[in-house]
């Protein structure tokens, strides 16, 4: 702004402009016209109070009318600007939880838009005109795709597990392997979920090895449920042993007990075709005889955030009747996106083409290398070579999102080596572009992984890199 900075002191509080003067300033009057008087008055008082606090602490700052009015307008704009905004994922982490996990297929995006902009047949029977059941939009699809007798959906997988354990084991014992008492992102801790359900946890086996007889020895008249839990982003390697879903289901059924299999990732296709290790599918858990199977909707399934519950009809019906099911229900937009995503799986090859998560995993090393070379050429055309080096090198992408822990896919990285600033400075500048760009830092370079870039994002990414370097170094960058 160029305004003189006033050294903070209590006596300088009097130099702050009054509310009435600020409201008459041209910038502030325009803000009132655009955003309404109530919000602007609130922001004027907010800014003045913050400045008083800083002056009392002895901070130096400009307190003239023009400077304070500028801060008021910035504060108003901050309140009116969404913080949940579009971002470019150049990290190479396919299911990046911080960046919203799965990108929805075009069909799912269209379905969300359709139900968001008008009334929809969410809970109504077209034949009778009477109230219906919202879960019917996806129930038959889930059963068709997995072989389950029945299905329902709640708002996330933690809710699905909590609901199922509450229904099946409240006040009684749940047996689980010590190696599956995991904590994943967002502080989801399996022991806490079981405790919250009102059930009592019984641990069996050791951290790295659990055998079938460990479960059998722990069964008592008070046992209500045997539970398997997907390790998510946690993996034990080396001297390990675990009980398969089929073995556990067979044991449980000998004692007339149900098995809950939390498979987490919601995989419906063979991951081996992508060059990855086998990930248990929902179909396999159902076929193994598990009575209840739960998973997330926004991981390998590639849909919206949701908790899917599959299994025996009698048990799923009990789950749907429980009051907690109503508290955890999904909204119309989630159901629209999930239904559209599931319909793509009716043709598995179409699902791989159309669902971004699967399409990204299916990209070959040659495809990614070609994309990396094109991106390097476009960046080199606009960046000053004496200030930044752009080069390619081999690297690895991660699946992320608590799926396929420890497994990676080969990629070609586009590396930016700034010569007159740090990599951290450039990465931060990229995060503050519009749209924000999120990258990795490796070997003191900013790394862009083309695997997670959408084709339509390349131009915006190049522009963002040019602007970020321009801001950090001062204008020697072409923005063509």
C-alpha positions in Angstrom: 0.0 0.0 0.0 3.0 2.4 0.6 1.3 3.8 3.8 3.4 4.8 6.8 3.5 2.2 9.5 2.5 3.3 12.9 4.5 1.8 15.8 2.1 0.0 18.1 1.3 1.6 21.4 -1.9 2.2 23.4 -1.7 5.9 22.5 -1.8 5.1 18.8 -5.2 3.4 19.2 -6.7 6.9 18.7 -5.2 7.0 15.1 -7.5 4.2 14.0 -10.4 5.6 11.9 -13.9 5.4 13.3 -16.5 3.0 12.0 -18.6 5.9 10.5 -15.6 7.2 8.5 -14.8 3.7 7.2 -18.4 3.2 6.1 -18.1 6.4 4.0 -14.9 5.3 2.2 -15.5 4.6 -1.5 -14.0 1.1 -1.4 -16.3 0.2 1.6 -19.4 1.8 0.0 -18.8 -0.4 -3.1 -18.5 -3.5 -0.8 -21.8 -2.6 0.9 -23.5 -2.3 -2.6 -22.1 -5.7 -3.6 -22.4 -7.7 -0.3 -24.9 -5.9 1.9 -24.5 -3.5 4.9 -24.7 -6.1 7.7 -21.7 -8.2 6.6 -19.6 -5.1 5.8 -20.3 -3.5 9.2 -19.4 -6.8 10.9 -16.1 -6.8 9.0 -15.3 -3.2 9.8 -15.6 -4.0 13.5 -13.7 -7.2 13.1 -10.7 -5.5 11.4 -10.6 -2.6 13.9 -10.7 -5.0 16.8 -7.8 -7.1 15.4 -5.8 -3.9 14.8 -6.4 -2.7 18.4 -5.1 -6.1 19.6 -2.0 -5.9 17.5 -1.3 -2.3 18.5 -1.6 -3.2 22.2 1.0 -5.9 21.6 3.4 -3.3 20.2 3.2 -4.3 16.5 3.8 -1.7 13.8 1.2 -1.4 11.0 -0.4 1.2 8.8 -3.6 2.6 10.4 -4.5 5.4 7.9 -8.0 5.4 6.5 -7.0 4.0 3.1 -5.0 1.1 4.6 -7.8 0.1 7.0 -10.4 0.3 4.3 -8.3 -2.0 2.1 -8.2 -4.5 4.9 -11.9 -4.3 5.5 -12.6 -5.1 1.8 -10.2 -8.0 1.9 -12.0 -9.4 4.9 -15.4 -9.0 3.2 -14.1 -10.8 0.2 -12.6 -13.6 2.3 -16.0 -14.2 3.9 -17.7 -14.3 0.5 -15.1 -16.6 -1.1 -15.4 -20.4 -0.9 -12.6 -22.2 0.8 -13.7 -25.6 -0.5 -12.5 -25.0 -4.0 -11.2 -26.8 -7.1 -7.5 -27.9 -6.9 -5.1 -29.6 -9.2 -3.7 -32.9 -7.9 -0.2 -33.2 -9.2 1.1 -35.3 -6.3 0.8 -38.7 -8.0 -1.4 -39.9 -5.1 -4.5 -41.2 -6.9 -6.8 -41.3 -3.8 -5.5 -38.2 -2.0 -7.7 -37.8 1.1 -6.7 -34.2 1.6 -7.8 -33.4 -2.0 -11.1 -35.2 -1.8 -10.2 -38.8 -2.8 -12.0 -40.1 -5.8 -12.8 -37.8 -8.8 -16.3 -38.6 -9.9 -17.0 -40.0 -13.4 -18.7 -37.7 -15.8 -22.0 -39.7 -15.5 -21.9 -39.2 -11.7 -21.3 -35.5 -12.1 -24.2 -35.2 -14.4 -26.4 -37.1 -12.0 -25.5 -34.8 -9.1 -26.1 -31.7 -11.2 -29.5 -33.0 -12.3 -30.8 -33.7 -8.8 -29.2 -30.6 -7.3 -31.0 -28.1 -9.6 -34.5 -29.5 -9.4 -36.8 -31.8 -7.5 -36.0 -35.4 -7.7 -37.6 -38.8 -7.0 -35.6 -39.3 -3.9 -38.2 -41.0 -1.6 -41.3 -41.5 -3.7 -42.9 -44.4 -5.5 -43.7 -43.4 -9.1 -46.5 -45.9 -9.4 -48.4 -45.0 -6.3 -47.2 -41.4 -5.6 -46.7 -42.4 -2.0 -43.4 -42.1 0.0 -40.8 -44.6 -0.9 -37.3 -45.7 0.2 -34.2 -43.7 -0.9 -32.0 -46.8 -0.6 -33.8 -48.5 -3.4 -31.9 -46.3 -5.9 -28.8 -48.3 -5.2 -29.8 -51.5 -3.4 -30.5 -53.7 -6.4 -27.3 -52.5 -8.2 -25.2 -53.3 -5.2 -26.8 -56.8 -4.9 -26.3 -57.4 -8.6 -22.7 -56.4 -8.6 -21.6 -58.2 -5.5 -24.0 -61.2 -5.1 -25.2 -60.0 -1.7 -28.8 -60.7 -0.6 -29.4 -57.1 0.5 -27.6 -53.8 0.8 -27.9 -50.3 2.3 -25.8 -47.2 2.4 -24.8 -44.7 5.1 -22.7 -41.6 5.1 -19.2 -43.2 5.5 -17.5 -46.5 6.2 -16.8 -45.6 9.9 -20.6 -45.1 10.3 -21.3 -48.4 8.5 -19.0 -50.3 10.9 -20.4 -48.5 13.9 -23.9 -49.2 12.8 -23.3 -52.9 12.0 -21.5 -53.6 15.3 -24.2 -51.8 17.3 -26.9 -53.9 15.7 -25.1 -57.2 16.0 -23.1 -57.0 19.2 -24.2 -54.2 21.6 -23.6 -55.3 25.1 -21.8 -58.4 24.1 -18.3 -59.5 22.8 -16.7 -58.8 19.4 -13.6 -60.9 18.6 -10.9 -59.3 16.4 -7.2 -60.0 15.6 -4.7 -57.8 17.3 -3.1 -57.2 13.9 -6.3 -55.5 12.7 -6.8 -53.0 15.6 -5.7 -50.2 13.3 -6.0 -46.4 13.3 -6.3 -44.7 9.9 -6.6 -41.1 8.8 -9.1 -38.9 10.6 -8.6 -40.7 13.9 -10.7 -43.7 12.9 -9.6 -46.3 15.5 -11.3 -49.7 15.4 -11.2 -50.1 19.3 -13.0 -46.8 19.7 -15.7 -47.7 17.2 -16.3 -51.0 19.0 -16.4 -49.2 22.3 -18.8 -46.6 21.0 -21.1 -49.3 19.8 -21.5 -50.6 23.3 -19.8 -53.9 22.5 -16.8 -55.4 24.3 -13.6 -55.9 22.5 -11.8 -59.3 22.6 -8.4 -59.3 21.1 -6.8 -62.6 19.7 -3.5 -63.6 18.3 -0.5 -61.3 18.1 0.2 -58.2 16.1 1.8 -60.2 13.2 0.3 -63.7 13.5 -3.3 -64.8 14.2 -4.6 -68.3 13.6 -8.0 -69.8 13.3 -7.7 -71.5 16.7 -7.0 -68.2 18.3 -10.5 -67.1 17.3 -12.1 -70.4 18.3 -10.5 -70.4 21.8 -11.9 -66.9 22.4 -15.5 -67.8 21.6 -17.8 -67.8 24.7 -21.5 -67.8 25.2 -21.3 -64.0 25.3 -19.6 -63.7 21.9 -21.8 -62.0 19.4 -19.6 -61.3 16.4 -16.3 -62.1 14.7 -14.8 -59.0 12.9 -12.2 -58.7 10.2 -10.8 -55.3 9.4 -9.0 -54.1 6.3 -5.5 -52.8 7.4 -6.1 -49.7 5.2 -2.8 -47.7 5.0 -1.1 -50.0 7.6 0.8 -53.1 6.5 2.7 -55.8 8.3 5.4 -57.6 6.3 7.7 -60.5 7.1 6.7 -63.2 9.6 2.9 -62.9 9.3 -0.2 -65.1 9.2 -3.9 -64.2 9.1 -7.2 -66.0 8.8 -9.0 -65.8 5.4 -12.6 -64.5 5.2 -13.8 -68.0 4.1 -12.1 -69.7 7.1 -13.4 -67.2 9.5 -16.9 -67.4 8.1 -16.9 -71.2 8.3 -15.8 -71.1 12.0 -18.3 -68.5 12.9 -21.2 -70.4 11.3 -20.3 -73.6 13.2 -21.0 -71.6 16.3 -24.1 -69.8 14.8 -22.2 -66.4 14.9 -22.1 -63.7 12.2 -18.9 -62.4 10.6 -18.4 -58.7 9.7 -15.8 -58.1 7.0 -14.7 -54.4 6.8 -12.9 -54.5 3.4 -12.5 -50.7 3.4 -11.5 -49.9 -0.2 -14.7 -51.0 -2.0 -12.9 -52.7 -4.8 -15.1 -54.3 -7.5 -12.5 -55.2 -10.1 -9.3 -57.2 -10.2 -6.4 -54.9 -9.3 -3.8 -57.3 -10.8 -4.8 -55.9 -14.3 -3.2 -52.5 -13.2 0.1 -54.1 -12.2 -0.9 -54.1 -8.5 -1.2 -56.9 -6.0 -4.6 -58.4 -5.4 -7.0 -56.3 -3.4 -9.9 -58.2 -1.8 -13.1 -57.4 -3.7 -16.6 -57.1 -2.3 -17.7 -60.1 -4.4 -15.0 -62.3 -2.8 -16.1 -61.3 0.7 -19.8 -62.1 -0.1 -18.9 -65.4 -1.8 -16.7 -66.3 1.2 -19.8 -66.4 3.4 -19.3 -63.1 5.3 -22.7 -62.1 6.8 -22.0 -58.4 6.6 -19.5 -56.6 4.4 -18.7 -52.9 4.7 -16.6 -50.5 2.6 -16.1 -46.9 1.5 -17.7 -45.4 -1.6 -14.9 -43.0 -2.5 -11.9 -45.2 -2.6 -11.2 -47.8 -5.3 -14.9 -47.9 -6.1 -14.5 -44.4 -7.4 -17.7 -42.9 -6.2 -18.8 -40.3 -3.6 -18.1 -40.6 0.2 -20.4 -43.2 1.5 -20.5 -46.3 3.7 -21.8 -49.4 1.9 -23.3 -52.3 3.8 -23.8 -55.6 2.1 -24.8 -59.0 3.4 -27.5 -61.4 4.5 -31.0 -60.0 4.0 -32.1 -60.7 7.6 -29.1 -58.8 9.0 -29.2 -55.9 6.6 -32.9 -55.4 7.3 -32.1 -55.2 11.0 -29.5 -52.6 10.3 -31.9 -50.6 8.2 -34.5 -50.6 10.9 -32.1 -49.3 13.6 -32.5 -45.6 14.6 -28.8 -45.0 13.9 -29.4 -45.8 10.3 -31.6 -42.7 10.0 -28.9 -40.6 11.7 -26.3 -41.7 9.3 -28.3 -41.6 6.1 -27.0 -40.2 2.8 -28.4 -37.3 0.9 -29.8 -37.1 -2.6 -26.6 -36.0 -4.3 -24.5 -38.8 -2.7 -27.1 -41.3 -3.9 -27.2 -39.8 -7.4 -23.4 -40.0 -7.7 -23.3 -43.5 -6.3 -26.0 -44.9 -8.5 -24.4 -43.5 -11.6 -21.0 -44.9 -10.6 -22.5 -48.3 -9.9 -24.3 -48.4 -13.2 -20.9 -48.0 -15.0 -19.7 -51.3 -13.3 -22.5 -53.2 -15.2 -19.9 -53.1 -18.0 -16.5 -53.5 -16.3 -14.5 -52.3 -19.3 -16.7 -49.1 -19.4 -16.0 -48.7 -15.7 -12.3 -48.7 -16.3 -12.6 -46.2 -19.1 -15.1 -43.8 -17.4 -14.3 -43.9 -13.7 -11.3 -41.6 -13.1 -9.7 -43.7 -10.3 -9.7 -46.8 -12.4 -8.6 -45.0 -15.6 -5.7 -43.4 -13.7 -4.6 -46.8 -12.2 -4.8 -48.4 -15.7 -2.5 -45.8 -17.4 0.6 -47.5 -18.8 4.1 -46.3 -18.2 4.3 -45.3 -21.9 1.2 -43.2 -21.7 2.5 -41.3 -18.7 5.9 -40.8 -20.3 4.3 -39.2 -23.3 2.2 -36.9 -21.1 5.3 -36.0 -19.1 7.2 -35.1 -22.3 4.4 -32.9 -23.6 4.1 -31.1 -20.2 7.9 -30.6 -20.1 7.8 -28.9 -23.5 5.0 -26.6 -22.6 6.7 -25.6 -19.3 10.0 -25.0 -21.0 8.3 -22.7 -23.6 7.2 -20.2 -20.9 9.8 -20.5 -18.1 13.2 -18.7 -17.9 15.9 -21.5 -18.3 18.4 -19.4 -16.4 16.2 -19.4 -13.3 14.5 -22.9 -13.3 15.5 -26.2 -14.8 12.7 -28.6 -16.0 13.6 -32.2 -16.5 12.2 -35.7 -16.4 13.0 -38.7 -14.3 11.5 -42.0 -13.4 9.4 -42.2 -10.2 6.5 -43.9 -8.5 2.9 -43.0 -8.0 0.9 -44.1 -4.9 -2.7 -45.4 -4.7 -3.4 -43.6 -1.4 -6.7 -43.3 0.4 -6.0 -46.2 2.7 -6.0 -48.6 -0.3 -3.3 -51.0 -1.4 -0.9 -50.0 1.3 2.8 -49.9 0.3 2.0 -50.5 -3.4 3.2 -48.1 -6.0 3.0 -47.7 -9.8 5.8 -46.6 -12.1 5.6 -43.1 -13.5 7.6 -40.3 -15.2 8.0 -37.2 -13.0 8.3 -33.7 -14.3 10.8 -32.0 -12.0 11.2 -28.3 -11.4 14.5 -27.3 -10.0 14.4 -23.5 -9.1 17.9 -21.9 -9.2 17.1 -18.7 -7.3 14.7 -19.9 -4.6 13.9 -22.9 -2.6 11.6 -25.7 -3.6 9.4 -25.1 -0.6 8.9 -21.5 -1.6 7.8 -22.5 -5.1 5.5 -25.3 -3.8 3.8 -22.8 -1.5 3.3 -20.3 -4.3 1.7 -23.0 -6.4 -0.7 -23.8 -3.6 -1.9 -20.2 -3.6 -2.6 -20.1 -7.3 -6.1 -20.2 -8.8 -6.6 -23.1 -9.1 -4.4 -24.3 -6.3 -1.7 -26.8 -7.4 -0.5 -29.5 -5.1 2.8 -31.2 -5.8 5.5 -33.2 -4.1 9.0 -32.2 -3.0 11.8 -34.6 -3.7 15.6 -34.0 -3.8 15.0 -30.2 -3.4 12.8 -30.1 -6.5 9.1 -29.5 -7.0 7.8 -32.7 -8.6 4.7 -33.0 -10.8 3.3 -36.5 -11.4 1.3 -36.6 -14.7 -0.6 -39.7 -13.6 -3.0 -37.7 -11.4 -3.4 -34.8 -13.8 -6.6 -34.6 -15.8 -6.1 -33.9 -19.5 -8.1 -30.7 -19.2 -5.9 -29.4 -16.4 -2.6 -29.2 -18.2 -3.1 -25.6 -19.5 -4.1 -24.4 -16.1 -1.1 -26.1 -14.5 1.4 -24.5 -16.9 -0.2 -21.1 -16.3 -0.1 -21.6 -12.5 3.6 -22.6 -12.6 4.4 -19.5 -14.7 2.5 -17.2 -12.3 4.0 -18.8 -9.2 7.6 -18.3 -10.5 6.7 -14.8 -11.7 5.5 -13.9 -8.2 8.5 -15.4 -6.5 11.2 -14.0 -8.8 9.6 -11.0 -10.5 8.3 -10.7 -14.0 10.5 -12.5 -16.5 8.0 -15.2 -17.3 5.9 -15.4 -20.4 2.2 -16.2 -19.7 1.4 -17.3 -23.2 
